[in-house]
Amino acid sequence: PGYSQYLDQALAHDGSNWWLIWGAADQWRSLRVSAAGALLDPAAGSALPITVGGTINQAYGPQLVARPGGGVLMAWYDLRTALGVDANVFILPLSAANVPGVERCVSTGTRNQREPDLAEGPAGRVAVVFVSEHANDDHVLLHLLGADGQALAAEPIEVASAPVIGQARIAWNGSQFL
C-alpha cells in the first residue's frame, strides 16, 4: 500500500534476497524480500539518508547493484544546491542487513567551464576570465591572451575559489585588470 505515490523505484537481487527501493524527491525507502517471498523488513521499508535538500531535491535515475557478500549499492544523480546545482552521481551502500552507509559523490567527469568575460588591456592584450566548476569546488580562472588570441601562458591563473561562484567579470582600468 502507498507505493504508487512514489516517482521511481529499482529492484535487484544480491544472490540471497531481492531488494526494492522506491521514493520521490529525496525521500527514499528500501526493503528486502527473501527468495520465498517473505518481507525481511517492515512493509514501510527503511528510510534512506539521502540529503539532496534545497529547492531542487529530486534524486534522478535510481539504480541498484548487488554487493559481494550481500547488500546493494544505490546510485542516482541529483542537482543539489550545495554542489552548485551541477549534476553529480552519488552512491549509497546498503549492508546485507539493510543498514545504510554514508552517501558519497562519485562523479568522475571533467570540470565545467562557463561564464566567460573579456577585457582589452595594454598592447592589444586581452584577459578572459571564466568559472571552472565541479561538485562544490568552483574557481575563477584568468587567461591572458595576445593580440592574436593565443594564450600567453600554458595554464590559466586561479583568481578565486569558493564552493559556489555564480559569475566572474573582468575590466581594465588603464593600469590593471580588475
N, C-alpha and C positions, 0 to 999 in steps of 0.2 A: 504493500500500500504506500502511496505517496511517491513512488519512483517516477511517475510521469511528469512531476513538476520540475524535474531537473533537465538541464540542457544536454548534457553529454554523459557518456559512460564508456567504459572499456572493460574487457574481460580477458583473463589469461589463466593458464594452468602452470603451476610451479613444479609439476611432477608428482605431487601428492594431492593438492587441493585446487579448486577453482577460486579465482579472485575476481571480485567485481568492485569497480569504483564508479561512482556517479556523483554528479554535482552541477552547480551553476555558479557563475561568478567565482568567488574564492571560497565557497562553501562546498567542501568535498567530503565524501564518506567512503569507507572501504569495508568489505566483509569477505569472509571465506566460506566456501561450501565444500564439504567433503565429497569424495568420489561417489559415496552412497546418496548424496543429495541433502545431507543434514547441514543446517546452519551451524557454523562454529563460532559465530559472533552474534550479538543482539541483532534483531531484524533491522533496526535503525542504522546499523553499521557504526564504525568508529569514525569520529570526526578527524580530519587530517589537518595538520598545522600549516596550511598554505597561507602566506601573508602577502598577497598581491596588493591589497589596500588601494587607497586613492579613489578617484572617480572612474578610472579605467581598471576595474577589479576583476576582469574576466581571465580565467585560465583557459587557453585555447588548445585544441588538438590533443587531449589526454591520451596517453598510451601506457600500456603495461608490458613488462617483460620479466620473465622468471629470473630469480637469483639462484646461483648454485647453493644447494643445501636448503632451499625453501625460501619463501617470501618473494617479493617482487620489487621492481623499481618502477615508479610512476614518473613519466616525463610529460612536460607541457611547455608551452611558451606563453608569455604574457607581456604586457606593455606597462609594467609598474612605474609609477611616477618617480619613486625613489631611485630608479635607474635611468632617469632621463626620458622616459616613455619610449625607450628603444625596445625592439622585440628581442627578447633573450630566452634561452632554453634553460629549464630548471629540471632537477632530478630530486625525487623524494624516495629514499629507501623505506620499505616496509618489511619488518622481520617476519619469519615464519609464524610467529605468534600474533601478527597483525599489530605490531608496535611500530609507529612511525619514527624514523630517524629525523635528521635535520635536512631541510631543503637546501640545495646549493645551485648556484648558477653554473652551467657547464658550457655556455656559448663559447665557441672557438673561432668565430668569424673575425674578419678584419675590422678595423675601426671605420666608422663613417666619417667622411669629410664633408662639411656643409657650411653654409652661410658665409661665402667669401665676400670680402670687401677690398677695394683697391684705393691707393692714393699715389699720385705722382709726386716724386721727390726731386732731389738735386741731380743735375747732369742727365736728365731723362730717365733716371732710375724709377722703378715702381715698387711699391711694397704691397703685398697681398697678405691678408690675414684670413683665417678660417678656423672653425671649431672642429676639432678631431675628437670624436666621442666613442665610448664603448662602455656599457654597463656601469653607470655611476662613476665614470672616470673621464671627465671632459678636459680638454686642453685647448688653449688658443695658441695657434702656431702662426709664425710670420715668415714669409719668404721674401727676400729682396731679389728683384729681377732687373736685368739690364734693359737698355732701351729696346733691344730686340725681343724681350720677353723671356730670355733664358735665365735660369736660376743662377745667382752669383755664388751660392754655396750648395754643397751636396745635400744638406739637410736643412729643414726649417728651424727657426729658433722658437723655443717654447716661451711664451709671454706670460701665461697664467694657467692655472689648473683649479678645478673645483669638481664636486660631484656632478653638478648640472650647470652648464653655461648655455644661455639662450642664444646670444648673438655676439659677434666680435666686429668692431668697427675701427677704422684707421683714418688718420688725416695727417697732412704735412702742414706745419705752421710757419714754414720758411727757414727753420733751423733744425727741427727734429720731427720724427714721426710720433704721433700721439695715438 
